Amino acid sequence: MHIKFFIPLLVLFSLVACQKAENKMLSSDSQKMSESKVNSSLLVNEYTKIRLPFDLKTVLVNDKFIKLDEYPLNQKDLKLFYSGEDQARILMTGVKKLGSKEYLLGLIAVNFDNYEGSGPAQLVFLSGGENNKNNYKNTLFVTMGGKFPILDNEVKKFNNINESKLKNYCIQSFLLNSDLSKEEEMRCVGNDPSIDKNKFKFDIVQLGYNKI
């Protein structure tokens, strides 16, 4: 009688012990996952990867403004790359070795209603910071190019710009090479058309560009 009663209890205790062990393993795995999520390099998996060389003309189709609504907005991730109040999106990200440090870089498109006091504009920035899960911060934020409407003595909200009526604007496109050097072209149309081309080398010490 005692043996018959003891065997089911033994089986029950064994099942409970196995369940506790399984829960402990799951808890451990969950903790590892949550810790790994701190490493911001995982952001690369959530966005299109920057494939160098990168030509902005592939994004600015027909010289139109980039439609930011077509890109997912992750406000938490965006704060790592851009801290302003303007409408912005992460176009793509990538990990890049700069000197002895690894950086998480992102191409950010930003809509400005009144860029530097000269009216509305859409700019693309190369932004990023050292890829360190314990202390990640934005240490790089340089202008790559964009579209600059030329509005004669007139300041309008960005979203009210009518493409069909816009006669004067400048578009600054670039080719970003594997070493982060860039070839830049500024083309203006309208009353004073012009084309200006320049080459820049990336300075890994100052984290910026020097004209060649």
N, C-alpha and C positions, 0 to 999 in steps of 0.2 A: 504494500500500500504506500509506504513512504517513498519507495523507489519510483513508483508510477507518478506520484505527486511531484517528486523532485525533478524528473526529466523535463516536463514542460516549463518549469521555472528556469532551469538551466538554459533551455532554448531561448526563452524570453530575455534573460539577462544577456545572452550572446548577441541577440538582435539589437538590443539597446546599445551595447558596447560598440557594435559595428557602425550603428547610425551615428553615435557620437564621434567616432573616428573619421567617418566620411564628412560629417559637418565641419570638423576641425580642418580637414584637408581643403574643403571648399572655402572655408573662411580664410585659410592661409593663401589660397590662390587668389581670392578676391582682394586681399590686402596687397598682394604683389601687383595685381592689375591696377589698383588705385594708386600705388606708389609709382608705377611706370607711367601712368597718365600725367604725372607731374612733369615728366620729361617732354618739353614742348616740341621735340623733333617728331612726335607722333602726329602733329598737325599736318605734316607732309602727306600723310595718308588720307586726309580729309579734303584735299584740294588738288586741282590739276598740278602736276609737277612741272617746274620750270625746266624746259629743255633748251640748253644753250648750244649754239647761239640762238638768241630769241629776237625776233623781229616784231616790233610794235605794230607794223603794218598788217600783220596777220590778225590783230585784235581790232584795230581801227579800220573796219571794212568800209570802203568807199569814203574814207575820211569822216565818218559819222562819229558821234559821241558813243562811247561804250555804254551799252544798256545795262546799268548796274542791277536792275531787277532780275536779270537773267543769271545772276550769280547769287548763291546762297549767302545769307547774312548770319554770321556767328559772332555776336557782339563780344563775347568773352575772348575769343581768339583775336578779334580785330584790335582789342586794346593792347595786345603785345606789339602790334605793328604801327598803330595810329591812335593818338590820344585826343584828336580834335573833335569838334562838335559837328563837322560837316558830314554829309552823306558819303559813305565810303564802302568799298568792298575789297576783299582779298581775291585777286584774280588767280594767282597761283603761288606756290611756295616751293622751296628747295633747300637742301643742306649744302653748304659750301665751305671748304677749308680756306681760311684767309690767314696766311702766315702760319703760326703755330696753333691757332684757335679755330674751332669749328663754329660756324654761324648758321642760324636758321634765317633764311631770307624770304621775303615776300614781295610780289609786285602788287601795289595798292593803287586803285583808281579812286580819286576823290573829286566830288562835285563841290565847287566853291561858288557861292552866290556873289561874293565880292572879293576876288583874289587880290590880295595886296593893294586893295583900294582901286583896282582898275576894272572892276566888273566881273561877270561870271566867267568861269573857266573849268575845264575838266583836266586834271593832271594825273600822271602816273608816277609813283615814287618807288624806288628800290629801298626797302626798309628791312630791318632785322636786328638781331642781337646775338650775343654769344650763346651757343646752345648748351646751357648749363641748367639742369633741372632744379638746382638749389637757388639760383640767382639769375633768372632770365630777365633781361630788360632791353628795351629798344635803344641801341647805341648807334644805329645807322638809319638815316632818313634823308635821301637825296633825290632831287627831282630828275626824272628820266625824260619826260616829255609830256605832250598833251595837246589839247585844242584850246586856242585862245580867241574868242570872238573879239572883234574890234568894234566897239559900240561908240559912236561919236557923241561925247559928252552925255552919255546915257548909261545909267546903271539899272539893270533888270535882274530879277530873280532867275537863277539858272534854269529852273523848270519851265519858265515862260519864254525861253528862246525858241523862236520859230525857224527851224532849219531852212524852210523853203524861202523865207524872206531875208535870211542872213547873207549879206553880200560880202562882207569883209571879215576875214579871220586868218589866223596863223595856226598851222599844225606842225608840231615838233615831234618827229618820229625818230626812232633809234634802233640800232642793231646792237644787242648786248652779247659780247663774245664770251667764250668759256673762261677767260681770265678776268672777266668783268670789265674789260676795256669796252668802250662803246664808240660807235660811229653815229653821229647825230646830224639830222637834216631839219632845218627850219624853213618851211615854205609858207609864204604869205600870199594871199590873193586879195583882190579888191582894188582900191584906188592906187595903192603903192605896192605892186607885186614884187616879190623877191625870193631867192633861194640861197640859203647859207648852209654850208656843210663844214663840220668840224670833227676831229677825232680826240678822244680823251682816254687817258690811262688811269686805272683805278689805283689809288694810294692805300695800301693795306695798313699803313701806320696812322694816317689822318682819317681813314675811312671816308674818302671822298674822291673827287675827280680833278685831274690836272690836264689842261689842254696840251696836246702834242703839237 
